[in-house]
Amino acid sequence: MHRFAATPLARSQTRAGRRDQTAPMEAIESGDGRAFIGTSGWTYESWRNDFYGGRPAAEWLRLCAARFTAIEINATHYRLQSVETFRRWRDQTPPGFRFALKAHRYLTHNRKLDDPLPAIRLERDRAAGLGEKLAAVLWQLPSNFHRNLGRLEGFARALRAWRRPRHAIEFRHPSWFDEEVAACLRAHRIAVCQSDAADWPLWDAVTTDLVYVRLHGHERTYASSYPEAALRAWARKVRHWTGEGRDVHVYFDNDACGFAPRNAARLLTLAPGRR
């Protein structure tokens, strides 16, 4: 297993041949596709010392933006954020940095995609504070929500009200994993979220020119690191998809013990083909 030592982001590397870690990262480009790699969330107290070098929490997003090319906002799944909060996050990150937004659970978990338009409009209007930095929106369905093609089609049509970012759906029940569902997603240019975890199955369908991947921890959900061989395998997939002209988002959600930022940093070095 490759051991990647987490370097505190507060320590800028200025030796010859070493990149200044406070300088902004740029999306990896291969063919016509781009790869955006980062973590799911950034406000984890357990990262304070090893990853953030003891810096105050107000600086954590800026420090992540110096190390990664994108980040998935996880807190929005549990609490609606204000336009002003989104604007502040936008302004704390460099021009080329991108956000993915995990949509609020009200529509996905409480309403099970029923009557989707009001909730979509509310998400859209608040997230407008991110401007062009909002690249994708993730809609995570609960594991007890079984296949309902009618609900899915209605939701997909309602997403026409929010065209600017791309959309991905994380299905956690295998009843969704079939050709009719994939055809609906293809028709509306919605991506399947390839969700790797120990507690639910992964659907590896590719339905559009966006590929969205969430890596929660293969051996223990949220609490296991990805070994070197696994990271190299995901890097090969990223290179393949971007070579096909697809944009790829990869977010690590194995936040325990600081695994997520270490794995994300390592994948960033591997994805362009570097060792």
Backbone as CSV, one residue per row, in Angstrom:
resi,resn,N_x,N_y,N_z,CA_x,CA_y,CA_z,C_x,C_y,C_z
1,MET,0.842,-1.198,0.000,0.000,0.000,0.000,0.872,1.241,0.000
2,HIS,0.582,2.153,-0.871,1.367,3.383,-0.938,1.015,4.264,0.241
3,ARG,1.992,4.721,0.943,1.744,5.626,2.065,2.053,7.039,1.609
4,PHE,1.015,7.863,1.592,1.176,9.243,1.161,1.134,10.128,2.383
5,ALA,2.250,10.709,2.732,2.301,11.562,3.913,1.597,12.878,3.637
6,ALA,0.655,13.216,4.491,-0.067,14.478,4.307,0.834,15.631,4.696
7,THR,1.057,16.532,3.782,1.843,17.721,4.061,0.902,18.845,4.434
8,PRO,1.060,19.475,5.600,0.164,20.570,5.943,0.162,21.625,4.856
9,LEU,-1.029,22.044,4.483,-1.143,23.004,3.402,-0.554,24.348,3.764
10,ALA,-0.448,24.633,5.052,0.077,25.932,5.445,1.548,26.086,5.106
11,ARG,2.231,24.967,4.877,3.666,25.036,4.607,3.901,25.125,3.113
12,SER,4.210,26.289,2.665,4.454,26.486,1.233,5.829,25.960,0.869
13,GLN,5.899,25.188,-0.217,7.165,24.624,-0.666,7.765,25.547,-1.719
14,THR,8.944,26.063,-1.450,9.531,27.048,-2.353,10.878,26.610,-2.903
15,ARG,11.286,25.386,-2.624,12.559,24.933,-3.176,12.461,24.812,-4.687
16,ALA,13.601,24.896,-5.353,13.615,24.762,-6.807,13.036,23.422,-7.198
17,GLY,12.143,23.449,-8.181,11.528,22.231,-8.683,10.320,21.787,-7.894
18,ARG,9.992,22.444,-6.800,8.836,22.080,-6.000,7.768,23.137,-6.180
19,ARG,6.529,22.689,-6.342,5.437,23.623,-6.576,5.013,24.294,-5.277
20,ASP,4.751,25.588,-5.328,4.217,26.310,-4.182,2.811,25.790,-3.912
21,GLN,2.586,25.188,-2.738,1.298,24.562,-2.452,0.182,25.560,-2.226
22,THR,0.497,26.840,-2.108,-0.561,27.828,-1.978,-1.013,28.344,-3.333
23,ALA,-0.324,27.955,-4.409,-0.730,28.366,-5.752,-1.911,27.513,-6.194
24,PRO,-2.849,28.084,-6.978,-4.035,27.327,-7.367,-3.713,26.178,-8.293
25,MET,-4.448,25.062,-8.105,-4.344,23.927,-8.998,-5.167,24.204,-10.251
26,GLU,-4.884,23.477,-11.323,-5.654,23.587,-12.548,-6.229,22.230,-12.897
27,ALA,-7.419,22.232,-13.496,-8.052,20.979,-13.886,-7.165,20.218,-14.851
28,ILE,-7.143,18.900,-14.681,-6.373,18.040,-15.572,-7.105,17.925,-16.894
29,GLU,-6.419,18.153,-17.998,-7.037,18.073,-19.313,-6.395,16.949,-20.109
30,SER,-7.222,16.146,-20.762,-6.760,15.053,-21.599,-7.763,14.886,-22.719
31,GLY,-7.317,15.007,-23.964,-8.285,15.040,-25.061,-9.102,16.308,-24.916
32,ASP,-10.393,16.184,-24.986,-11.266,17.332,-24.793,-11.899,17.361,-23.408
33,GLY,-11.626,16.343,-22.589,-12.240,16.268,-21.272,-11.341,16.837,-20.188
34,ARG,-11.958,17.197,-19.080,-11.238,17.735,-17.927,-11.558,16.885,-16.703
35,ALA,-10.602,16.787,-15.793,-10.798,16.048,-14.554,-10.739,17.002,-13.369
36,PHE,-11.756,16.937,-12.532,-11.828,17.734,-11.309,-11.786,16.768,-10.131
37,ILE,-10.802,16.944,-9.261,-10.554,15.987,-8.189,-10.443,16.727,-6.861
38,GLY,-11.113,16.201,-5.842,-11.057,16.816,-4.526,-11.733,15.946,-3.486
39,THR,-12.217,16.577,-2.442,-12.858,15.873,-1.345,-14.327,16.263,-1.246
40,SER,-15.076,15.454,-0.516,-16.469,15.778,-0.215,-16.495,16.510,1.119
41,GLY,-16.602,17.824,1.059,-16.537,18.637,2.265,-15.113,19.007,2.638
42,TRP,-15.002,19.948,3.557,-13.670,20.395,3.994,-13.631,20.767,5.473
43,THR,-14.766,20.799,6.144,-14.788,21.253,7.545,-14.762,20.067,8.497
44,TYR,-13.648,19.350,8.504,-13.482,18.193,9.370,-12.416,18.503,10.416
45,GLU,-12.813,18.486,11.672,-11.893,18.831,12.754,-10.683,17.900,12.783
46,SER,-10.887,16.637,12.385,-9.772,15.683,12.428,-8.680,16.000,11.415
47,TRP,-8.952,16.898,10.468,-7.939,17.292,9.486,-7.113,18.495,9.950
48,ARG,-7.521,19.105,11.060,-6.957,20.403,11.446,-5.434,20.395,11.519
49,ASN,-4.856,19.427,12.201,-3.413,19.451,12.428,-2.623,18.824,11.291
50,ASP,-2.961,17.591,10.917,-2.162,16.893,9.915,-2.292,17.504,8.528
51,PHE,-3.504,17.885,8.135,-3.703,18.371,6.772,-3.663,19.895,6.676
52,TYR,-4.278,20.561,7.624,-4.332,22.023,7.562,-3.211,22.701,8.339
53,GLY,-2.336,21.914,8.960,-1.186,22.497,9.652,-1.558,23.396,10.799
54,GLY,-2.716,23.129,11.432,-3.128,23.915,12.580,-3.721,25.270,12.245
55,ARG,-3.946,25.535,10.979,-4.497,26.833,10.599,-5.960,26.947,11.005
56,PRO,-6.472,28.176,11.204,-7.869,28.347,11.634,-8.861,27.888,10.572
57,ALA,-10.038,27.481,11.028,-11.051,26.908,10.133,-11.464,27.867,9.029
58,ALA,-11.387,29.163,9.290,-11.781,30.138,8.269,-10.904,30.062,7.026
59,GLU,-9.725,29.457,7.140,-8.803,29.359,6.011,-8.887,28.010,5.280
60,TRP,-9.682,27.074,5.775,-9.617,25.709,5.265,-10.058,25.589,3.811
61,LEU,-11.109,26.279,3.427,-11.535,26.194,2.035,-10.461,26.748,1.108
62,ARG,-9.875,27.875,1.458,-8.822,28.451,0.625,-7.640,27.488,0.497
63,LEU,-7.305,26.816,1.589,-6.195,25.875,1.557,-6.522,24.648,0.704
64,CYS,-7.767,24.169,0.778,-8.177,23.059,-0.095,-8.118,23.476,-1.561
65,ALA,-8.543,24.688,-1.843,-8.550,25.170,-3.228,-7.145,25.299,-3.785
66,ALA,-6.149,25.426,-2.908,-4.758,25.457,-3.366,-4.230,24.061,-3.669
67,ARG,-4.875,23.043,-3.104,-4.372,21.679,-3.252,-5.162,20.865,-4.286
68,PHE,-6.458,21.159,-4.427,-7.334,20.378,-5.301,-7.886,21.247,-6.420
69,THR,-8.537,20.619,-7.385,-9.099,21.358,-8.514,-10.588,21.624,-8.355
70,ALA,-11.222,20.943,-7.395,-12.655,21.129,-7.141,-12.962,20.565,-5.764
71,ILE,-14.161,20.851,-5.294,-14.605,20.288,-4.026,-16.106,20.082,-4.086
72,GLU,-16.564,19.047,-3.411,-17.996,18.780,-3.323,-18.511,19.372,-2.017
73,ILE,-19.511,20.243,-2.112,-20.108,20.833,-0.913,-21.088,19.813,-0.340
74,ASN,-20.765,19.274,0.815,-21.579,18.230,1.432,-22.617,18.799,2.394
75,ALA,-22.303,19.920,3.028,-23.198,20.481,4.050,-24.553,20.879,3.480
76,THR,-24.617,21.171,2.187,-25.869,21.591,1.566,-26.908,20.474,1.529
77,HIS,-26.497,19.243,1.746,-27.444,18.124,1.788,-28.281,18.168,3.060
78,TYR,-27.756,18.805,4.104,-28.401,18.812,5.411,-28.989,20.164,5.792
79,ARG,-28.485,21.218,5.152,-28.962,22.559,5.511,-28.864,23.471,4.302
80,LEU,-29.953,24.162,4.000,-29.924,25.127,2.905,-28.992,26.280,3.267
81,GLN,-28.179,26.679,2.316,-27.248,27.782,2.529,-27.772,29.046,1.860
82,SER,-27.349,30.181,2.356,-27.789,31.450,1.793,-26.985,31.800,0.545
83,VAL,-27.523,32.683,-0.264,-26.796,33.179,-1.434,-25.489,33.812,-0.994
84,GLU,-25.520,34.527,0.132,-24.316,35.199,0.619,-23.224,34.201,1.000
85,THR,-23.615,33.069,1.586,-22.626,32.044,1.925,-21.979,31.486,0.667
86,PHE,-22.783,31.189,-0.341,-22.233,30.693,-1.602,-21.286,31.719,-2.227
87,ARG,-21.641,32.973,-2.154,-20.767,34.007,-2.721,-19.439,34.060,-1.978
88,ARG,-19.502,33.922,-0.669,-18.262,33.944,0.114,-17.367,32.777,-0.272
89,TRP,-17.941,31.595,-0.428,-17.145,30.442,-0.858,-16.562,30.669,-2.250
90,ARG,-17.361,31.219,-3.127,-16.869,31.524,-4.483,-15.671,32.456,-4.418
91,ASP,-15.752,33.480,-3.600,-14.698,34.492,-3.559,-13.438,34.011,-2.857
92,GLN,-13.519,32.931,-2.099,-12.349,32.406,-1.394,-11.521,31.456,-2.262
93,THR,-11.962,31.216,-3.490,-11.294,30.228,-4.344,-10.820,30.882,-5.637
94,PRO,-9.776,30.327,-6.268,-9.211,30.919,-7.485,-10.147,30.748,-8.680
95,PRO,-9.901,31.471,-9.761,-10.825,31.494,-10.909,-11.111,30.126,-11.512
96,GLY,-10.104,29.262,-11.620,-10.319,27.979,-12.275,-10.903,26.902,-11.379
97,PHE,-11.080,27.192,-10.107,-11.599,26.206,-9.165,-13.089,25.990,-9.402
98,ARG,-13.565,24.754,-9.156,-14.967,24.440,-9.386,-15.575,23.750,-8.169
99,PHE,-16.888,23.927,-8.033,-17.655,23.303,-6.969,-18.653,22.313,-7.550
100,ALA,-18.863,21.230,-6.823,-20.043,20.394,-7.008,-20.895,20.580,-5.755
101,LEU,-22.181,20.572,-5.924,-23.097,20.825,-4.823,-23.945,19.579,-4.588
102,LYS,-23.949,19.088,-3.379,-24.826,17.970,-3.018,-26.171,18.542,-2.609
103,ALA,-27.192,18.243,-3.387,-28.499,18.861,-3.194,-29.133,18.442,-1.865
104,HIS,-30.016,19.286,-1.374,-30.670,19.054,-0.093,-31.513,17.778,-0.140
105,ARG,-31.573,17.082,0.975,-32.253,15.785,1.049,-33.778,15.880,1.058
106,TYR,-34.320,17.087,1.174,-35.779,17.215,1.215,-36.425,16.574,-0.008
107,LEU,-35.910,16.888,-1.195,-36.510,16.363,-2.420,-36.177,14.886,-2.622
108,THR,-34.955,14.486,-2.305,-34.535,13.117,-2.586,-34.991,12.122,-1.520
109,HIS,-34.940,12.517,-0.263,-35.226,11.597,0.833,-36.657,11.737,1.370
110,ASN,-37.131,12.963,1.508,-38.471,13.167,2.062,-39.560,12.997,1.007
111,ARG,-39.375,13.632,-0.126,-40.399,13.594,-1.167,-40.150,12.516,-2.213
112,LYS,-39.001,11.874,-2.179,-38.683,10.804,-3.132,-38.911,11.257,-4.583
113,LEU,-38.462,12.481,-4.885,-38.506,13.093,-6.215,-39.911,13.504,-6.657
114,ASP,-40.889,13.441,-5.759,-42.254,13.848,-6.112,-42.364,15.375,-6.112
115,ASP,-43.063,15.932,-7.095,-43.252,17.385,-7.229,-41.903,18.100,-7.131
116,PRO,-40.998,17.841,-8.062,-39.610,18.296,-7.904,-39.355,19.772,-8.196
117,LEU,-40.179,20.409,-9.001,-39.831,21.737,-9.512,-39.629,22.794,-8.423
118,PRO,-40.510,22.908,-7.413,-40.265,23.942,-6.386,-38.928,23.781,-5.672
119,ALA,-38.565,22.549,-5.335,-37.291,22.325,-4.638,-36.105,22.610,-5.543
120,ILE,-36.220,22.250,-6.807,-35.128,22.528,-7.754,-34.926,24.031,-7.900
121,ARG,-36.009,24.766,-8.021,-35.895,26.222,-8.157,-35.267,26.854,-6.922
122,LEU,-35.620,26.349,-5.736,-35.041,26.886,-4.508,-33.540,26.630,-4.466
123,GLU,-33.125,25.412,-4.762,-31.688,25.100,-4.819,-30.989,26.003,-5.828
124,ARG,-31.570,26.114,-7.005,-30.969,26.903,-8.094,-30.773,28.346,-7.675
125,ASP,-31.790,28.957,-7.095,-31.720,30.381,-6.790,-30.688,30.675,-5.701
126,ARG,-30.573,29.794,-4.735,-29.586,30.020,-3.679,-28.167,29.755,-4.180
127,ALA,-28.000,28.686,-4.946,-26.665,28.340,-5.438,-26.157,29.309,-6.487
128,ALA,-27.007,30.221,-6.946,-26.568,31.215,-7.923,-25.382,32.024,-7.403
129,GLY,-25.197,32.058,-6.091,-24.069,32.775,-5.519,-22.719,32.203,-5.923
130,LEU,-22.679,30.947,-6.357,-21.421,30.352,-6.812,-21.055,30.782,-8.220
131,GLY,-22.030,31.300,-8.971,-21.767,31.749,-10.332,-21.279,30.612,-11.208
132,GLU,-20.334,30.934,-12.089,-19.823,29.944,-13.043,-18.955,28.882,-12.385
133,LYS,-18.624,29.033,-11.114,-17.825,28.026,-10.432,-18.629,26.781,-10.057
134,LEU,-19.951,26.849,-10.133,-20.762,25.663,-9.889,-20.771,24.816,-11.152
135,ALA,-20.113,23.662,-11.090,-19.980,22.812,-12.274,-20.986,21.676,-12.302
136,ALA,-21.361,21.160,-11.140,-22.228,19.982,-11.116,-23.055,19.965,-9.838
137,VAL,-24.218,19.317,-9.933,-25.093,19.124,-8.782,-25.328,17.627,-8.621
138,LEU,-25.110,17.131,-7.417,-25.316,15.718,-7.104,-26.628,15.545,-6.355
139,TRP,-27.438,14.589,-6.828,-28.701,14.242,-6.167,-28.552,12.805,-5.650
140,GLN,-28.446,12.668,-4.352,-28.240,11.346,-3.746,-29.581,10.765,-3.304
141,LEU,-29.944,9.606,-3.848,-31.178,8.937,-3.453,-30.902,7.993,-2.291
142,PRO,-31.839,7.849,-1.366,-31.608,6.973,-0.215,-31.653,5.503,-0.606
143,SER,-31.066,4.666,0.223,-30.976,3.235,-0.082,-32.326,2.533,-0.009
144,ASN,-33.327,3.141,0.641,-34.649,2.526,0.708,-35.602,3.026,-0.387
145,PHE,-35.088,3.805,-1.321,-35.890,4.316,-2.436,-35.655,3.398,-3.634
146,HIS,-36.655,2.560,-3.922,-36.527,1.603,-5.017,-36.913,2.250,-6.348
147,ARG,-36.612,1.577,-7.408,-36.837,2.070,-8.767,-38.260,2.567,-8.955
148,ASN,-38.352,3.790,-9.463,-39.638,4.391,-9.816,-39.382,5.236,-11.064
149,LEU,-39.576,4.641,-12.228,-39.213,5.298,-13.473,-40.042,6.553,-13.711
150,GLY,-41.299,6.541,-13.318,-42.136,7.726,-13.488,-41.615,8.914,-12.702
151,ARG,-41.230,8.664,-11.443,-40.654,9.750,-10.627,-39.354,10.256,-11.250
152,LEU,-38.535,9.333,-11.726,-37.263,9.729,-12.323,-37.475,10.575,-13.564
153,GLU,-38.393,10.180,-14.421,-38.644,10.946,-15.647,-39.185,12.330,-15.334
154,GLY,-40.070,12.419,-14.345,-40.581,13.733,-13.955,-39.490,14.629,-13.401
155,PHE,-38.614,14.051,-12.613,-37.487,14.804,-12.056,-36.545,15.264,-13.165
156,ALA,-36.246,14.373,-14.094,-35.340,14.724,-15.193,-35.906,15.871,-16.018
157,ARG,-37.191,15.854,-16.276,-37.809,16.956,-17.024,-37.746,18.255,-16.232
158,ALA,-37.958,18.174,-14.937,-37.930,19.373,-14.093,-36.545,20.003,-14.047
159,LEU,-35.498,19.214,-14.228,-34.142,19.756,-14.211,-33.863,20.699,-15.378
160,ARG,-34.749,20.736,-16.347,-34.597,21.718,-17.422,-34.653,23.143,-16.887
161,ALA,-35.215,23.308,-15.708,-35.274,24.629,-15.082,-33.929,25.060,-14.518
162,TRP,-32.967,24.154,-14.531,-31.634,24.459,-13.985,-30.601,23.863,-14.928
163,ARG,-30.407,24.478,-16.053,-29.598,23.918,-17.127,-28.107,24.188,-16.992
164,ARG,-27.726,25.248,-16.310,-26.324,25.664,-16.388,-25.356,24.646,-15.794
165,PRO,-25.534,24.180,-14.545,-24.620,23.125,-14.099,-25.076,21.776,-14.636
166,ARG,-24.171,20.814,-14.627,-24.532,19.448,-14.980,-25.089,18.743,-13.747
167,HIS,-25.798,17.645,-13.979,-26.452,16.940,-12.882,-26.063,15.468,-12.890
168,ALA,-25.946,14.905,-11.682,-25.638,13.483,-11.499,-26.531,12.939,-10.395
169,ILE,-26.875,11.657,-10.508,-27.717,11.001,-9.505,-26.965,9.823,-8.912
170,GLU,-26.941,9.766,-7.590,-26.330,8.644,-6.876,-27.440,7.692,-6.428
171,PHE,-27.524,6.550,-7.094,-28.519,5.535,-6.770,-27.892,4.559,-5.770
172,ARG,-28.588,4.327,-4.669,-28.036,3.420,-3.662,-28.833,2.122,-3.538
173,HIS,-29.846,1.935,-4.379,-30.557,0.654,-4.398,-30.405,0.038,-5.786
174,PRO,-30.048,-1.241,-5.873,-29.738,-1.838,-7.178,-30.924,-1.983,-8.116
175,SER,-32.140,-1.781,-7.648,-33.297,-1.877,-8.538,-33.251,-0.829,-9.646
176,TRP,-32.478,0.228,-9.447,-32.347,1.287,-10.456,-31.384,0.898,-11.579
177,PHE,-30.589,-0.113,-11.388,-29.478,-0.402,-12.298,-29.972,-1.173,-13.520
178,ASP,-30.686,-0.508,-14.426,-31.149,-1.210,-15.626,-31.145,-0.280,-16.832
179,GLU,-31.435,-0.830,-17.994,-31.317,-0.089,-19.245,-32.367,1.006,-19.373
180,GLU,-33.570,0.803,-18.858,-34.589,1.852,-18.957,-34.176,3.096,-18.180
181,VAL,-33.633,2.893,-17.005,-33.151,4.033,-16.219,-31.989,4.705,-16.939
182,ALA,-31.043,3.907,-17.448,-29.907,4.468,-18.170,-30.362,5.246,-19.400
183,ALA,-31.369,4.744,-20.109,-31.867,5.439,-21.297,-32.490,6.775,-20.925
184,CYS,-33.211,6.829,-19.816,-33.780,8.095,-19.349,-32.673,9.099,-19.043
185,LEU,-31.644,8.648,-18.383,-30.535,9.541,-18.052,-29.818,10.019,-19.305
186,ARG,-29.612,9.117,-20.258,-28.966,9.518,-21.513,-29.794,10.579,-22.238
187,ALA,-31.096,10.401,-22.257,-31.968,11.336,-22.967,-31.895,12.737,-22.379
188,HIS,-31.629,12.823,-21.080,-31.609,14.130,-20.400,-30.189,14.575,-20.033
189,ARG,-29.175,13.855,-20.510,-27.769,14.195,-20.261,-27.461,14.289,-18.762
190,ILE,-27.974,13.331,-18.022,-27.729,13.228,-16.589,-26.757,12.075,-16.347
191,ALA,-25.808,12.290,-15.460,-24.787,11.276,-15.192,-25.207,10.349,-14.062
192,VAL,-24.779,9.103,-14.164,-24.812,8.184,-13.029,-23.634,8.521,-12.129
193,CYS,-23.884,8.630,-10.833,-22.775,8.765,-9.892,-22.261,7.372,-9.570
194,GLN,-21.013,7.119,-9.914,-20.381,5.853,-9.569,-19.920,5.952,-8.117
195,SER,-20.645,5.266,-7.248,-20.491,5.428,-5.806,-19.873,4.177,-5.199
196,ASP,-18.609,4.269,-4.803,-17.881,3.119,-4.269,-17.910,3.142,-2.748
197,ALA,-18.446,2.081,-2.147,-18.543,1.992,-0.693,-18.672,0.530,-0.297
198,ALA,-18.506,0.270,0.997,-18.659,-1.092,1.500,-20.113,-1.459,1.742
199,ASP,-20.995,-0.462,1.835,-22.360,-0.697,2.316,-23.440,-0.629,1.251
200,TRP,-23.114,-0.316,0.023,-24.099,-0.326,-1.052,-23.374,-0.601,-2.369
201,PRO,-24.104,-1.075,-3.382,-23.451,-1.467,-4.640,-23.122,-0.265,-5.524
202,LEU,-22.149,-0.467,-6.389,-21.732,0.547,-7.350,-22.319,0.232,-8.720
203,TRP,-22.885,1.244,-9.356,-23.346,1.120,-10.735,-22.365,1.895,-11.602
204,ASP,-21.693,1.208,-12.521,-20.622,1.838,-13.294,-21.077,2.306,-14.675
205,ALA,-22.363,2.560,-14.832,-22.869,3.034,-16.125,-22.351,4.440,-16.420
206,VAL,-22.051,4.688,-17.688,-21.677,6.019,-18.172,-22.765,6.444,-19.151
207,THR,-23.496,7.512,-18.829,-24.692,7.863,-19.594,-24.600,9.179,-20.355
208,THR,-23.521,9.919,-20.162,-23.399,11.211,-20.833,-21.932,11.620,-20.870
209,ASP,-21.654,12.849,-21.263,-20.276,13.327,-21.345,-19.763,13.859,-20.011
210,LEU,-20.466,13.532,-18.940,-20.022,13.798,-17.577,-19.940,12.468,-16.832
211,VAL,-18.831,12.250,-16.143,-18.699,11.107,-15.244,-18.481,11.657,-13.841
212,TYR,-19.273,11.164,-12.894,-19.214,11.660,-11.518,-18.936,10.468,-10.606
213,VAL,-17.876,10.562,-9.802,-17.438,9.456,-8.957,-17.339,9.934,-7.513
214,ARG,-17.897,9.128,-6.604,-17.739,9.382,-5.166,-17.087,8.151,-4.549
215,LEU,-15.978,8.350,-3.871,-15.210,7.265,-3.280,-15.325,7.367,-1.757
216,HIS,-16.214,6.533,-1.206,-16.562,6.618,0.220,-15.679,5.736,1.100
217,GLY,-14.871,4.880,0.478,-14.087,3.903,1.227,-14.551,2.508,0.868
218,HIS,-13.686,1.746,0.191,-14.117,0.456,-0.356,-14.250,-0.618,0.719
219,GLU,-13.334,-0.657,1.663,-13.361,-1.692,2.699,-14.266,-1.315,3.863
220,ARG,-14.199,-0.078,4.291,-15.055,0.433,5.378,-15.564,1.801,4.937
221,THR,-16.867,1.920,4.792,-17.458,3.163,4.317,-17.073,4.313,5.248
222,TYR,-16.557,5.380,4.648,-16.118,6.610,5.311,-14.846,6.437,6.140
223,ALA,-14.347,5.205,6.293,-13.281,4.993,7.275,-12.152,4.110,6.774
224,SER,-11.963,3.994,5.471,-10.827,3.222,4.962,-10.156,3.988,3.836
225,SER,-8.839,3.873,3.794,-8.054,4.531,2.756,-8.012,3.653,1.509
226,TYR,-7.830,4.297,0.351,-7.664,3.551,-0.897,-6.191,3.237,-1.100
227,PRO,-5.845,1.962,-1.280,-4.443,1.604,-1.490,-3.956,2.086,-2.846
228,GLU,-2.657,2.028,-3.014,-2.032,2.529,-4.240,-2.595,1.865,-5.488
229,ALA,-2.804,0.551,-5.451,-3.313,-0.151,-6.631,-4.696,0.346,-7.016
230,ALA,-5.535,0.599,-6.028,-6.875,1.097,-6.317,-6.832,2.504,-6.896
231,LEU,-5.987,3.361,-6.353,-5.870,4.720,-6.872,-5.346,4.717,-8.304
232,ARG,-4.412,3.830,-8.594,-3.909,3.735,-9.968,-5.002,3.251,-10.923
233,ALA,-5.850,2.329,-10.449,-6.955,1.855,-11.284,-7.948,2.982,-11.570
234,TRP,-8.264,3.781,-10.559,-9.160,4.924,-10.794,-8.500,5.962,-11.699
235,ALA,-7.195,6.147,-11.565,-6.489,7.092,-12.440,-6.579,6.657,-13.901
236,ARG,-6.462,5.357,-14.144,-6.594,4.866,-15.522,-7.992,5.142,-16.061
237,LYS,-8.994,4.971,-15.219,-10.364,5.264,-15.653,-10.529,6.751,-15.968
238,VAL,-9.994,7.593,-15.104,-10.090,9.039,-15.342,-9.445,9.400,-16.669
239,ARG,-8.264,8.879,-16.943,-7.587,9.169,-18.208,-8.396,8.652,-19.393
240,HIS,-8.997,7.478,-19.254,-9.817,6.922,-20.329,-11.019,7.817,-20.607
241,TRP,-11.724,8.222,-19.568,-12.931,9.037,-19.758,-12.599,10.419,-20.316
242,THR,-11.572,11.057,-19.780,-11.228,12.371,-20.320,-10.733,12.253,-21.753
243,GLY,-10.055,11.145,-22.066,-9.628,10.910,-23.442,-10.788,10.757,-24.402
244,GLU,-11.944,10.329,-23.886,-13.155,10.235,-24.695,-13.886,11.574,-24.811
245,GLY,-13.339,12.604,-24.160,-13.972,13.917,-24.217,-14.974,14.172,-23.110
246,ARG,-14.951,13.354,-22.072,-15.896,13.530,-20.972,-15.246,14.328,-19.840
247,ASP,-16.012,15.192,-19.189,-15.558,15.816,-17.955,-15.782,14.835,-16.818
248,VAL,-14.811,14.763,-15.909,-14.850,13.789,-14.825,-14.702,14.513,-13.492
249,HIS,-15.593,14.189,-12.575,-15.499,14.683,-11.206,-15.262,13.490,-10.294
250,VAL,-14.240,13.568,-9.423,-13.952,12.522,-8.448,-13.819,13.169,-7.075
251,TYR,-14.640,12.716,-6.128,-14.614,13.269,-4.780,-14.478,12.147,-3.759
252,PHE,-13.534,12.299,-2.851,-13.289,11.319,-1.803,-14.085,11.697,-0.560
253,ASP,-14.883,10.730,-0.074,-15.748,10.941,1.088,-15.326,10.059,2.257
254,ASN,-14.133,9.495,2.194,-13.594,8.683,3.295,-12.840,9.600,4.254
255,ASP,-13.614,10.431,4.960,-13.013,11.541,5.693,-12.308,11.129,6.978
256,ALA,-12.597,9.942,7.515,-11.986,9.531,8.782,-10.463,9.489,8.668
257,CYS,-9.808,9.946,9.727,-8.340,9.878,9.832,-7.623,10.639,8.722
258,GLY,-8.310,11.539,8.059,-7.677,12.308,6.996,-7.399,11.527,5.735
259,PHE,-8.094,10.386,5.532,-7.857,9.588,4.325,-8.238,10.354,3.063
260,ALA,-9.359,11.058,3.092,-9.874,11.707,1.875,-8.879,12.678,1.250
261,PRO,-8.337,13.645,1.980,-7.404,14.570,1.323,-6.121,13.895,0.856
262,ARG,-5.647,12.891,1.574,-4.439,12.183,1.141,-4.695,11.428,-0.161
263,ASN,-5.822,10.725,-0.216,-6.154,9.975,-1.424,-6.391,10.901,-2.597
264,ALA,-7.076,12.021,-2.374,-7.333,12.968,-3.456,-6.030,13.552,-3.989
265,ALA,-5.123,13.910,-3.090,-3.844,14.468,-3.519,-3.046,13.453,-4.328
266,ARG,-3.093,12.198,-3.910,-2.371,11.169,-4.654,-2.994,10.945,-6.028
267,LEU,-4.321,10.901,-6.100,-4.971,10.701,-7.402,-4.649,11.843,-8.355
268,LEU,-4.532,13.043,-7.824,-4.179,14.181,-8.684,-2.819,13.992,-9.337
269,THR,-1.894,13.347,-8.636,-0.579,13.101,-9.250,-0.628,11.956,-10.236
270,LEU,-1.534,11.009,-10.038,-1.596,9.826,-10.892,-2.431,10.036,-12.138
271,ALA,-3.468,10.842,-12.048,-4.420,10.955,-13.161,-3.789,11.412,-14.481
272,PRO,-2.836,12.330,-14.466,-2.223,12.707,-15.760,-1.218,11.690,-16.282
273,GLY,-1.009,10.599,-15.540,-0.054,9.587,-15.980,1.293,9.683,-15.323
274,ARG,1.438,10.594,-14.342,2.709,10.722,-13.630,2.797,9.638,-12.559
275,ARG,4.013,9.307,-12.173,4.238,8.318,-11.115,4.517,9.030,-9.790
